C-alpha cells in the first residue's frame, strides 16, 4: 500500500495518507466509502522479514482473531475498532481516527509531565485495562506511543496486537514475544504466557516515563536491558511525588506480588485526592505487598561509546579502503576485545529470547535468571550511608612515626623504613564479560607503579595499587568510591572503563576531593556538562580527567575523511536518537557543511527498528555519495544490508558504536563500510610498541587491550602529580595532599606511551587522535589516523 498507488481495502476503505509507522505496522488516514466518507485510521500489520510460512500463517490467524475480539470492547479509554480484514495476506485493522498526540510526542515536545496529569492519565488507563482484562484480552504492548491524548480523552490504542490470555497456538510456546522491551516485565522478556500483570508493569513503566522524562531502565540494546530488568531495581523516581509508591508497586518484579488493577486504581485515586487537597501523603499498600527494593538514586547508564585503541599523535596518513588498487594496508587493525553479542532485536517485532542475554559495554555480568547480585534493601542502605559519610566528612590522615604524612615518614628522605606509602586506586571490571579489558587496565596501572618504584621516580614514596571490581555495573560505582575515599592513603583513582559506572563513581570522589583519571570514558557530558551540544559547556567535576578523547571528535573527523580523503560531497545522515548517535551526527553535519559538503537527507530511526526499505529508497533517490550513521552496530548492520540490497552502492560510515566484530558477522554486506575509533593502535607508535614489549616482559597473562596504554598514562599522571606535590612541599607529602593533587594533575605535561599527556580546561586530553577503519575482506582494517579537528 502506498500513497502513490491508493487502493481500496476490502472494497470500501480508501487510503488517503500515511500518518505513522512502527516496527510492526503502518497507520494510514482513510475514508470509509460505505459510510458517507467517515474518516478512519487503517493499520496495516507488517510481519517480520524471514518468518517461515507456518509461523506467518499462525501469526496472521492470531492477529485477526484477537483484533476481532477487541472489537467487542466498548470503553472511552480504548480505541474503537470498526473492522478487521485481510489484505494481501496480512491483517488490516480499521479504527476510529483520533486527532491528538501520543503521550510519547507530548514527552518529547514538553519534557516530563506534572505528577497530577500523569495520575489522571493512569486512572483512565487502569479503568480501560480493567475492561480489557475482563474480556480476556491482555494488551501486551503498553507504552507512551500507544497512549493518545486529545482535548478531553485519554485513549489506549494498538489492541490489534494484543494477545488473548487463553490463546493456545504454537507461537505462544516458541519464545517469541511481541512488545517494546523498555516497558516489558521480566516474565514477558522470558517469553512466558501473557497475563494481566504484564500490562500493569507496562503501565507503571509508561507512567514512570511520563513523570520522570525517561524509562525506568534507560539502557540500550535488548540484552543490556534484559539484564537490568531481571537483576536491578528500577531507578527511584525523583519527580513523581505522591505518585512514586504507585510506580514502585506497579514495577514490582514478581508478578505474584505486583499490585492489581483495582488496588492500583485506589492508590491513584488517593494521589489525585492528595493533589486536590494540596497534601503530599503518599498512598499506602496493604502489609506484605511491598514493591521491589529501590537502589541508591543514580543516573541510568548510557551506552558507553565503545572501545578505543591506544594512540600516539602521528601525522595524518590516509590509506583509501574503497579503491582496491590504492595500496591499502593489508594488516587488519585489531578488533576491540569487548563482548560482541548478537544484535538487539527490534522493539515491536517478534524476538527470540532463548539464551542468556549478552551484556552490552556498560552492563553488568549478571545473567537475567540469576538474582545473586541483585541489591538487597540492607546493602543499598549501607552502601548509601557509607558513600554519604565518606564523601561528606572531614578527611583526616592517620599519623604514624611522628610524621604528618599519610603512611608515616617524610617523603624525600630515601630511607626505606620511613618511606611514605601512596595508594592509587583502580576501578575496573575485573569479573564478567569485560574482565579481559579490566585486567588490562589493572595490569597496566600496576606496571606503571612497578616502574615508578624500581626507578625511585618519587624519592621517599612507595606506590601501591588498590584495585576494586565494578563488574561494569553502575550500581557498584558509589560503593567503590566510598571504599577509595575511606582509605586515607588513596590519593587518586584510575578508571573506570564504562561511562555508566563513571556517573556513579565520579561524583562521590569529587565531593571528597579525590582526583580521578579515566582511561576509558568517552561521554562528553562527563567533562563538558549536559548542555555541551547546545554550545554551553560547564565542567561538572574539577577532579575528573581522562587520557582518552570523546565523541565530540568523531563526527568532524569522519566528515573530513569522507569529504577530503574520499571526495564524498553529498551525504545522507541518519542517527538512532541516542546521546551517542546525536553527538556524532551533530558534529559530522556541522563539519561537513563547513567544508562545503551537502547533506542531501536526514533521518532519525528507532534504535529497535530493523526494517529500512523506505529509508533505503529515499537514500538511493537522494544521490548520496555516502551514508553517515550515528548509533550502534545492532541498528547499523541491518541498515547497511538493506541499503545495499536497494542498490545503494555508497558506503555506510559510523562511529565506534559500529566498530565491532558483531557488525561484520551480522551484516554480509559490510564490505567497504567505515568506522571511526578514538585513538590509534599502540603498535603504530614507538612509545606504544615499547610499552607493549615491557608489558609482555612483565608476564601478565592477560593482554593490555585497547585501554592498557591509556591506563598506564593515567596512572603515570597520578605518579607525576604526587612528584609535583612533594617537590612543592620541600620533599614532603603534606597532610592536605588530596587537595593538592587536582591542580597538580591539571598542570601536567609529559610524554607518555600514548603521546603527549596534558589536559585542557575541561579535563580532556590535549592530544586527541582518531583512526578510520574500513571493512576489507570481511575484517576491520585501519585506513588513516590523525589528530582530531580543532
PyMOL commands that set and color helices and strands:
alter all, ss='L'
color gray80, all
select helices_A, chain A and resi 53-70+103-110+115-134+144-146+159-161+170-173+181-183+186-189+196-212+222-231+241-250+261-277+377-392+416-418+435-454+474-486+499-511+525-528+532-534+552-565+579-595+613-622+633-645+661-665+682-684+686-697+708-728+737-746
alter helices_A, ss='H'
color red, helices_A
select strands_A, chain A and resi 8-9+13-21+25-32+38-45+81-87+90-96+101-102+137-138+147-149+154-156+163-164+176-177+317-318+351-352+420-428+461-469+490-495+515-518+544-546+570-575+598-604+626-630+651-654+674-678+749-752+755-758+769-776+779-787
alter strands_A, ss='S'
color yellow, strands_A
deselect
rebuild
show_as cartoon
